[in-house]
Amino acid sequence: MPYAEIPSDEVVVQALADLGGRATAAELCNELVRANHSRRESQLAIQRASEGGRISVGADWMLSVVAQAVAA
């Protein structure tokens, strides 16, 4: 069985930007799943993008696009 590809940080940032730049983790994950990524791989990609500083987690637990990530 081939391994699913984890969406890149750029794909995660673009999906979040498509949702208005701010969304819950579940909303972002659902957006990535709609783009034909597996739920598991989408969750890993969101975590990786957050740890890499491409998206931020607010005090209200909402995810936001980091300003420089949009320009990149």
N, CA, C and O atoms as CSV, one atom per row, in Angstrom:
chain,resi,resn,atom,element,x,y,z
A,1,MET,N,N,0.844,-1.178,0.000
A,1,MET,CA,C,0.000,0.000,0.000
A,1,MET,C,C,0.892,1.246,0.000
A,1,MET,O,O,1.765,1.359,0.860
A,2,PRO,N,N,0.706,2.166,-0.919
A,2,PRO,CA,C,1.538,3.370,-0.957
A,2,PRO,C,C,1.198,4.295,0.215
A,2,PRO,O,O,0.066,4.335,0.697
A,3,TYR,N,N,2.211,5.032,0.650
A,3,TYR,CA,C,2.003,5.984,1.730
A,3,TYR,C,C,1.368,7.255,1.182
A,3,TYR,O,O,1.699,7.718,0.091
A,4,ALA,N,N,0.452,7.802,1.966
A,4,ALA,CA,C,-0.154,9.084,1.590
A,4,ALA,C,C,0.880,10.181,1.797
A,4,ALA,O,O,1.720,10.089,2.693
A,5,GLU,N,N,0.819,11.193,0.989
A,5,GLU,CA,C,1.746,12.303,1.112
A,5,GLU,C,C,1.190,13.316,2.099
A,5,GLU,O,O,0.026,13.708,2.017
A,6,ILE,N,N,2.037,13.735,3.033
A,6,ILE,CA,C,1.626,14.765,3.988
A,6,ILE,C,C,1.592,16.092,3.248
A,6,ILE,O,O,2.570,16.449,2.591
A,7,PRO,N,N,0.481,16.838,3.338
A,7,PRO,CA,C,0.419,18.141,2.667
A,7,PRO,C,C,1.537,19.063,3.155
A,7,PRO,O,O,1.873,19.080,4.339
A,8,SER,N,N,2.096,19.814,2.240
A,8,SER,CA,C,3.184,20.733,2.582
A,8,SER,C,C,2.659,21.907,3.413
A,8,SER,O,O,1.454,22.147,3.491
A,9,ASP,N,N,3.592,22.625,4.027
A,9,ASP,CA,C,3.213,23.826,4.775
A,9,ASP,C,C,2.490,24.815,3.869
A,9,ASP,O,O,1.536,25.470,4.289
A,10,GLU,N,N,2.946,24.920,2.629
A,10,GLU,CA,C,2.317,25.847,1.686
A,10,GLU,C,C,0.863,25.468,1.429
A,10,GLU,O,O,-0.002,26.339,1.331
A,11,VAL,N,N,0.597,24.181,1.319
A,11,VAL,CA,C,-0.783,23.716,1.097
A,11,VAL,C,C,-1.646,24.042,2.315
A,11,VAL,O,O,-2.792,24.468,2.171
A,12,VAL,N,N,-1.096,23.840,3.510
A,12,VAL,CA,C,-1.841,24.136,4.743
A,12,VAL,C,C,-2.125,25.630,4.842
A,12,VAL,O,O,-3.251,26.030,5.139
A,13,VAL,N,N,-1.113,26.453,4.596
A,13,VAL,CA,C,-1.285,27.905,4.662
A,13,VAL,C,C,-2.323,28.360,3.636
A,13,VAL,O,O,-3.178,29.190,3.947
A,14,GLN,N,N,-2.254,27.823,2.417
A,14,GLN,CA,C,-3.216,28.213,1.385
A,14,GLN,C,C,-4.636,27.790,1.765
A,14,GLN,O,O,-5.583,28.545,1.546
A,15,ALA,N,N,-4.792,26.599,2.328
A,15,ALA,CA,C,-6.118,26.141,2.749
A,15,ALA,C,C,-6.671,27.041,3.850
A,15,ALA,O,O,-7.856,27.374,3.849
A,16,LEU,N,N,-5.809,27.435,4.789
A,16,LEU,CA,C,-6.252,28.333,5.850
A,16,LEU,C,C,-6.588,29.709,5.292
A,16,LEU,O,O,-7.568,30.323,5.713
A,17,ALA,N,N,-5.792,30.197,4.357
A,17,ALA,CA,C,-6.085,31.481,3.704
A,17,ALA,C,C,-7.417,31.412,2.958
A,17,ALA,O,O,-8.185,32.374,2.963
A,18,ASP,N,N,-7.689,30.274,2.316
A,18,ASP,CA,C,-8.957,30.093,1.604
A,18,ASP,C,C,-10.150,30.127,2.552
A,18,ASP,O,O,-11.265,30.453,2.144
A,19,LEU,N,N,-9.914,29.793,3.807
A,19,LEU,CA,C,-10.974,29.835,4.824
A,19,LEU,C,C,-11.063,31.206,5.491
A,19,LEU,O,O,-11.759,31.366,6.494
A,20,GLY,N,N,-10.371,32.179,4.945
A,20,GLY,CA,C,-10.414,33.527,5.498
A,20,GLY,C,C,-9.251,33.859,6.410
A,20,GLY,O,O,-9.235,34.921,7.032
A,21,GLY,N,N,-8.262,32.951,6.500
A,21,GLY,CA,C,-7.081,33.212,7.309
A,21,GLY,C,C,-7.229,32.876,8.769
A,21,GLY,O,O,-6.286,33.048,9.542
A,22,ARG,N,N,-8.398,32.398,9.167
A,22,ARG,CA,C,-8.654,32.069,10.574
A,22,ARG,C,C,-9.705,30.975,10.620
A,22,ARG,O,O,-10.765,31.104,10.007
A,23,ALA,N,N,-9.417,29.889,11.350
A,23,ALA,CA,C,-10.354,28.767,11.417
A,23,ALA,C,C,-9.975,27.854,12.582
A,23,ALA,O,O,-8.883,27.966,13.141
A,24,THR,N,N,-10.878,26.963,12.937
A,24,THR,CA,C,-10.556,25.951,13.936
A,24,THR,C,C,-9.716,24.870,13.264
A,24,THR,O,O,-9.679,24.768,12.037
A,25,ALA,N,N,-9.054,24.079,14.070
A,25,ALA,CA,C,-8.258,22.976,13.524
A,25,ALA,C,C,-9.159,22.008,12.765
A,25,ALA,O,O,-8.765,21.487,11.721
A,26,ALA,N,N,-10.361,21.761,13.275
A,26,ALA,CA,C,-11.293,20.850,12.607
A,26,ALA,C,C,-11.709,21.395,11.240
A,26,ALA,O,O,-11.785,20.643,10.269
A,27,GLU,N,N,-11.974,22.690,11.166
A,27,GLU,CA,C,-12.353,23.297,9.887
A,27,GLU,C,C,-11.216,23.196,8.880
A,27,GLU,O,O,-11.440,22.872,7.713
A,28,LEU,N,N,-9.996,23.474,9.332
A,28,LEU,CA,C,-8.842,23.391,8.437
A,28,LEU,C,C,-8.609,21.950,8.001
A,28,LEU,O,O,-8.333,21.693,6.830
A,29,CYS,N,N,-8.716,21.028,8.918
A,29,CYS,CA,C,-8.541,19.616,8.579
A,29,CYS,C,C,-9.594,19.188,7.553
A,29,CYS,O,O,-9.271,18.501,6.583
A,30,ASN,N,N,-10.841,19.588,7.761
A,30,ASN,CA,C,-11.908,19.255,6.812
A,30,ASN,C,C,-11.630,19.839,5.431
A,30,ASN,O,O,-11.920,19.203,4.417
A,31,GLU,N,N,-11.072,21.040,5.389
A,31,GLU,CA,C,-10.723,21.672,4.110
A,31,GLU,C,C,-9.650,20.861,3.384
A,31,GLU,O,O,-9.719,20.683,2.167
A,32,LEU,N,N,-8.671,20.376,4.123
A,32,LEU,CA,C,-7.617,19.556,3.521
A,32,LEU,C,C,-8.163,18.200,3.074
A,32,LEU,O,O,-7.751,17.680,2.037
A,33,VAL,N,N,-9.072,17.635,3.833
A,33,VAL,CA,C,-9.698,16.365,3.447
A,33,VAL,C,C,-10.510,16.560,2.158
A,33,VAL,O,O,-10.503,15.698,1.280
A,34,ARG,N,N,-11.206,17.693,2.052
A,34,ARG,CA,C,-11.955,17.989,0.816
A,34,ARG,C,C,-11.026,18.093,-0.399
A,34,ARG,O,O,-11.443,17.874,-1.537
A,35,ALA,N,N,-9.760,18.433,-0.134
A,35,ALA,CA,C,-8.762,18.529,-1.204
A,35,ALA,C,C,-8.067,17.178,-1.431
A,35,ALA,O,O,-6.987,17.121,-2.018
A,36,ASN,N,N,-8.690,16.108,-0.966
A,36,ASN,CA,C,-8.237,14.724,-1.197
A,36,ASN,C,C,-7.001,14.310,-0.408
A,36,ASN,O,O,-6.241,13.454,-0.861
A,37,HIS,N,N,-6.789,14.900,0.755
A,37,HIS,CA,C,-5.741,14.446,1.661
A,37,HIS,C,C,-6.413,13.623,2.753
A,37,HIS,O,O,-7.557,13.895,3.116
A,38,SER,N,N,-5.720,12.627,3.276
A,38,SER,CA,C,-6.307,11.828,4.350
A,38,SER,C,C,-6.406,12.676,5.619
A,38,SER,O,O,-5.649,13.631,5.792
A,39,ARG,N,N,-7.327,12.331,6.488
A,39,ARG,CA,C,-7.504,13.074,7.740
A,39,ARG,C,C,-6.233,12.982,8.599
A,39,ARG,O,O,-5.791,13.981,9.167
A,40,ARG,N,N,-5.664,11.802,8.688
A,40,ARG,CA,C,-4.462,11.617,9.505
A,40,ARG,C,C,-3.309,12.473,8.986
A,40,ARG,O,O,-2.644,13.162,9.760
A,41,GLU,N,N,-3.079,12.428,7.694
A,41,GLU,CA,C,-1.986,13.206,7.106
A,41,GLU,C,C,-2.263,14.703,7.214
A,41,GLU,O,O,-1.334,15.494,7.376
A,42,SER,N,N,-3.520,15.094,7.127
A,42,SER,CA,C,-3.889,16.508,7.271
A,42,SER,C,C,-3.603,16.996,8.681
A,42,SER,O,O,-3.104,18.105,8.870
A,43,GLN,N,N,-3.919,16.170,9.672
A,43,GLN,CA,C,-3.641,16.540,11.059
A,43,GLN,C,C,-2.139,16.693,11.293
A,43,GLN,O,O,-1.703,17.624,11.969
A,44,LEU,N,N,-1.362,15.786,10.737
A,44,LEU,CA,C,0.100,15.893,10.856
A,44,LEU,C,C,0.619,17.161,10.182
A,44,LEU,O,O,1.516,17.824,10.701
A,45,ALA,N,N,0.055,17.489,9.036
A,45,ALA,CA,C,0.486,18.683,8.305
A,45,ALA,C,C,0.167,19.951,9.086
A,45,ALA,O,O,0.971,20.884,9.113
A,46,ILE,N,N,-1.002,19.991,9.720
A,46,ILE,CA,C,-1.379,21.159,10.526
A,46,ILE,C,C,-0.424,21.303,11.698
A,46,ILE,O,O,0.029,22.407,12.004
A,47,GLN,N,N,-0.118,20.198,12.351
A,47,GLN,CA,C,0.816,20.228,13.474
A,47,GLN,C,C,2.186,20.718,13.015
A,47,GLN,O,O,2.806,21.554,13.673
A,48,ARG,N,N,2.652,20.197,11.890
A,48,ARG,CA,C,3.963,20.578,11.371
A,48,ARG,C,C,3.999,22.069,11.007
A,48,ARG,O,O,4.978,22.755,11.299
A,49,ALA,N,N,2.943,22.563,10.376
A,49,ALA,CA,C,2.901,23.979,9.994
A,49,ALA,C,C,2.869,24.877,11.228
A,49,ALA,O,O,3.447,25.964,11.227
A,50,SER,N,N,2.199,24.425,12.265
A,50,SER,CA,C,2.155,25.187,13.512
A,50,SER,C,C,3.525,25.203,14.189
A,50,SER,O,O,3.999,26.252,14.624
A,51,GLU,N,N,4.152,24.040,14.272
A,51,GLU,CA,C,5.475,23.952,14.900
A,51,GLU,C,C,6.521,24.733,14.109
A,51,GLU,O,O,7.475,25.258,14.684
A,52,GLY,N,N,6.343,24.808,12.804
A,52,GLY,CA,C,7.283,25.534,11.953
A,52,GLY,C,C,7.028,27.032,11.893
A,52,GLY,O,O,7.773,27.759,11.235
A,53,GLY,N,N,5.986,27.503,12.571
A,53,GLY,CA,C,5.711,28.933,12.616
A,53,GLY,C,C,4.967,29.476,11.413
A,53,GLY,O,O,4.885,30.692,11.244
A,54,ARG,N,N,4.421,28.605,10.567
A,54,ARG,CA,C,3.684,29.077,9.379
A,54,ARG,C,C,2.250,29.448,9.710
A,54,ARG,O,O,1.656,30.313,9.066
A,55,ILE,N,N,1.686,28.775,10.741
A,55,ILE,CA,C,0.364,29.142,11.255
A,55,ILE,C,C,0.493,29.259,12.771
A,55,ILE,O,O,1.350,28.623,13.385
A,56,SER,N,N,-0.366,30.078,13.360
A,56,SER,CA,C,-0.296,30.265,14.810
A,56,SER,C,C,-1.596,29.811,15.461
A,56,SER,O,O,-2.658,29.794,14.837
A,57,VAL,N,N,-1.480,29.447,16.725
A,57,VAL,CA,C,-2.634,29.042,17.517
A,57,VAL,C,C,-2.905,30.155,18.511
A,57,VAL,O,O,-2.059,30.473,19.347
A,58,GLY,N,N,-4.097,30.752,18.415
A,58,GLY,CA,C,-4.448,31.863,19.294
A,58,GLY,C,C,-4.885,31.404,20.673
A,58,GLY,O,O,-5.054,30.210,20.919
A,59,ALA,N,N,-5.065,32.364,21.569
A,59,ALA,CA,C,-5.522,32.075,22.927
A,59,ALA,C,C,-6.907,31.425,22.925
A,59,ALA,O,O,-7.270,30.708,23.858
A,60,ASP,N,N,-7.669,31.685,21.867
A,60,ASP,CA,C,-9.004,31.085,21.740
A,60,ASP,C,C,-8.961,29.761,20.967
A,60,ASP,O,O,-10.004,29.216,20.606
A,61,TRP,N,N,-7.751,29.247,20.715
A,61,TRP,CA,C,-7.494,27.989,20.008
A,61,TRP,C,C,-7.803,28.068,18.509
A,61,TRP,O,O,-7.818,27.038,17.836
A,62,MET,N,N,-8.045,29.253,17.982
A,62,MET,CA,C,-8.255,29.409,16.540
A,62,MET,C,C,-6.890,29.465,15.855
A,62,MET,O,O,-5.939,30.039,16.385
A,63,LEU,N,N,-6.810,28.864,14.675
A,63,LEU,CA,C,-5.588,28.892,13.874
A,63,LEU,C,C,-5.618,30.112,12.971
A,63,LEU,O,O,-6.667,30.471,12.438
A,64,SER,N,N,-4.480,30.741,12.803
A,64,SER,CA,C,-4.365,31.916,11.940
A,64,SER,C,C,-3.116,31.790,11.080
A,64,SER,O,O,-2.132,31.160,11.469
A,65,VAL,N,N,-3.179,32.397,9.916
A,65,VAL,CA,C,-2.019,32.447,9.037
A,65,VAL,C,C,-1.055,33.490,9.581
A,65,VAL,O,O,-1.459,34.610,9.896
A,66,VAL,N,N,0.210,33.131,9.693
A,66,VAL,CA,C,1.242,34.075,10.108
A,66,VAL,C,C,1.502,34.984,8.916
A,66,VAL,O,O,1.626,34.500,7.791
A,67,ALA,N,N,1.587,36.296,9.143
A,67,ALA,CA,C,1.673,37.283,8.062
A,67,ALA,C,C,2.750,36.978,7.043
A,67,ALA,O,O,2.488,37.074,5.844
A,68,GLN,N,N,3.955,36.612,7.467
A,68,GLN,CA,C,5.024,36.340,6.513
A,68,GLN,C,C,4.774,35.061,5.727
A,68,GLN,O,O,5.328,34.900,4.640
A,69,ALA,N,N,3.954,34.146,6.244
A,69,ALA,CA,C,3.668,32.899,5.542
A,69,ALA,C,C,2.858,33.164,4.284
A,69,ALA,O,O,3.007,32.450,3.292
A,70,VAL,N,N,2.007,34.175,4.309
A,70,VAL,CA,C,1.203,34.493,3.130
A,70,VAL,C,C,2.080,35.050,2.031
A,70,VAL,O,O,1.866,34.758,0.855
A,71,ALA,N,N,3.066,35.850,2.402
A,71,ALA,CA,C,3.957,36.462,1.421
A,71,ALA,C,C,4.923,35.455,0.815
A,71,ALA,O,O,5.417,35.664,-0.294
A,72,ALA,N,N,5.196,34.379,1.516
A,72,ALA,CA,C,6.198,33.403,1.049
A,72,ALA,C,C,5.733,32.603,-0.138
A,72,ALA,O,O,6.469,31.750,-0.634
